[in-house]
Amino acid sequence: MLEIVARALSLVAIVGIGLGIKRLGWARTSDFGLFSKLVLGVTLPCALFTSFNDYHLEYALLGLTALAFCLNIAQQAIGYALAARQGRKAQAFAVLNSGSYNIGAFATPYLAGFMGPHAMIYSTLFDFGGAFSSAGVAYGWGMTLASEPGKHGWRELVRTLAGSPVFVTYVLLLAMRLLDLRLPGPVITFTSIVGAANPFLAMLMIGIGLELRLRREKYVAAARILAVRYAFATVAAVGCWYLLPLPADARLVVVMVLFAPIASMMPVFTGRARLDVELSAFLNSVSIVVGIVAMPTIYLALHA
């Protein structure tokens, strides 16, 4: 247990380093974009290729992809329904900022940091379904509600997904596992070296991008959205832990990622819809803090 706590605290300390170098002026919040490109485009794909190369995919685990898709859609529908009295703009905001999880840049490196590489396999399969529901359904639905129908059809969805290095990596990994293909040893040597930097860079990036400031009149709206998100996460976590017909490690990862932060692309999508980017960014930052605390706490409580 002490080793697990030490690993979790080490990851939190790296987030603190990111905050510290931002306060010292060594980095700025605007540098988040550069770190995000390095993590999502270089270190995370390398870490994933290394972890998946010798993994034999069990088809039953593909249910994690379907589960993620359904959970995301359920949250979007709940957000849509609860914002019905506030109009289409509020519903669009709720759809975009209710159902998504930051798996690639947060949960996967965080899980790997104190559970090991095998946890990345479960979180990646979960994220595959989350990507379709967040970058696909939520994006199209939210943009339509924000009064921009006709501009965000299938072509925009394909363009959005194809522009995501992590999603492209997921597709390649899934195809390789289904075809039982492997990368040669020298390539894996390279990806293992680069991928080893992923937890550090991902946590450092989160510290640099963390912002917890918001205008006072918006706190009530933020509290309402977050309360619904974590009430849903709690109910879903209990159901998944006791009802999913999967190995204990897989169920544990699912329960933990239910408390992962809101996907980092959602403030970007919110901006494209000309909605409240400030509130979206605040929700994202608060969910990061919750994830930092909740995920290791859940692991300590449920890990046998």
HULINCOR-V28978 format. One record per backbone hydrogen bond with DSSP energy under -0.5 kcal/mol. CO is the residue of the C=O (numbers start at 0). NH is the residue of the N-H. E is the energy in kcal/mol with one decimal. If there is no record, write none. Layout:
co:nh:e
CO:NH:E
CO:NH:E
This chain:
co:nh:e
0:4:-2.6
1:5:-2.4
2:6:-2.2
3:7:-2.6
4:8:-2.8
5:9:-1.9
6:10:-2.0
7:11:-2.1
8:12:-2.4
9:13:-1.7
10:14:-1.7
11:15:-2.2
12:16:-2.0
13:17:-2.1
14:18:-2.2
15:19:-2.7
16:20:-2.9
17:21:-1.4
18:22:-2.2
19:23:-2.1
20:25:-1.9
20:26:-1.4
21:24:-0.7
27:30:-1.9
28:31:-1.8
29:32:-0.9
30:34:-2.0
31:35:-2.7
32:36:-1.9
33:37:-2.0
34:38:-2.7
35:39:-2.8
36:40:-1.8
37:41:-1.6
37:42:-2.1
38:43:-2.7
41:45:-1.9
42:46:-2.3
43:47:-2.6
44:48:-2.6
45:49:-2.1
46:50:-2.1
47:51:-2.6
48:52:-1.2
51:54:-1.3
54:56:-0.8
56:58:-0.6
57:60:-1.8
58:61:-1.4
59:62:-1.6
60:63:-2.1
61:64:-1.0
61:65:-1.2
62:66:-2.6
63:67:-2.4
64:68:-2.0
65:69:-2.4
66:70:-2.6
67:71:-2.4
68:72:-2.3
69:73:-2.4
70:74:-2.0
71:75:-2.3
72:76:-2.5
73:77:-2.2
74:78:-2.6
75:79:-2.4
76:80:-2.4
77:81:-2.6
78:82:-1.4
80:83:-1.4
82:85:-1.4
83:86:-1.0
86:90:-2.0
87:91:-2.8
88:92:-2.3
89:93:-2.4
90:94:-2.6
91:95:-2.1
92:96:-2.0
93:97:-0.9
94:98:-0.7
97:99:-0.9
100:102:-1.6
101:106:-2.1
102:107:-3.6
105:109:-2.3
106:110:-3.4
107:111:-2.6
108:112:-1.6
109:113:-1.0
110:113:-0.7
110:114:-2.5
110:115:-0.7
111:115:-0.7
115:118:-1.3
116:119:-1.3
116:120:-0.7
117:120:-0.7
117:121:-1.0
118:122:-2.2
119:123:-2.2
120:124:-2.0
121:125:-2.0
122:126:-2.4
123:127:-1.7
124:128:-1.0
125:129:-1.7
126:130:-2.6
127:131:-1.2
128:132:-1.9
129:133:-2.4
130:134:-2.0
130:135:-0.5
131:135:-0.7
131:136:-1.5
132:137:-2.8
133:138:-0.9
135:139:-2.5
136:140:-3.0
137:141:-2.9
138:142:-2.3
139:143:-1.8
140:144:-2.3
141:145:-1.7
142:147:-1.7
143:146:-1.4
147:150:-1.3
152:156:-1.9
153:157:-2.9
154:158:-2.3
155:159:-2.5
156:160:-2.6
157:161:-2.8
158:162:-1.3
160:163:-1.5
162:164:-0.7
163:167:-2.4
164:168:-2.2
165:169:-2.5
166:170:-2.3
167:171:-2.3
168:172:-2.9
169:173:-2.8
170:174:-2.4
171:175:-2.6
172:176:-2.5
173:177:-2.4
174:178:-1.9
175:180:-3.1
176:179:-0.6
183:186:-0.5
183:187:-1.9
184:188:-2.3
185:189:-1.7
186:190:-2.7
187:191:-2.5
188:192:-1.5
189:193:-2.3
190:194:-3.0
191:195:-1.2
193:196:-1.4
194:197:-1.7
196:200:-2.5
197:201:-2.9
198:202:-2.2
199:203:-2.5
200:204:-2.5
201:205:-1.9
202:206:-2.0
203:207:-2.0
204:208:-2.1
205:209:-1.1
214:217:-2.1
215:218:-1.5
217:221:-2.1
218:222:-2.8
219:223:-2.2
220:224:-2.1
221:225:-2.4
222:226:-2.3
223:227:-1.9
224:228:-2.1
225:229:-2.5
226:230:-1.8
227:231:-2.2
228:232:-2.2
229:233:-1.9
230:234:-2.1
231:235:-2.9
232:236:-2.4
233:237:-2.1
234:238:-2.2
235:239:-2.8
236:240:-2.4
237:241:-1.9
238:242:-2.2
239:243:-1.5
243:245:-1.7
246:250:-2.3
247:251:-2.5
248:252:-2.2
249:253:-2.2
250:254:-2.5
251:255:-2.2
252:256:-2.8
253:257:-1.4
255:258:-1.7
256:259:-1.7
260:101:-3.2
262:265:-1.7
264:268:-2.4
265:269:-2.8
266:270:-2.0
267:271:-2.0
268:272:-1.8
269:274:-2.3
270:273:-1.5
274:276:-1.4
275:279:-1.9
276:280:-2.8
277:281:-1.9
278:282:-2.5
279:283:-2.1
280:284:-2.2
281:285:-2.7
282:286:-2.3
283:287:-1.3
284:288:-1.8
285:289:-2.4
286:290:-2.3
287:291:-2.4
288:292:-1.6
289:293:-3.6
290:294:-2.0
292:296:-1.3
293:297:-2.8
294:298:-2.1
295:299:-2.5
296:300:-1.9
297:301:-2.4
298:302:-2.6
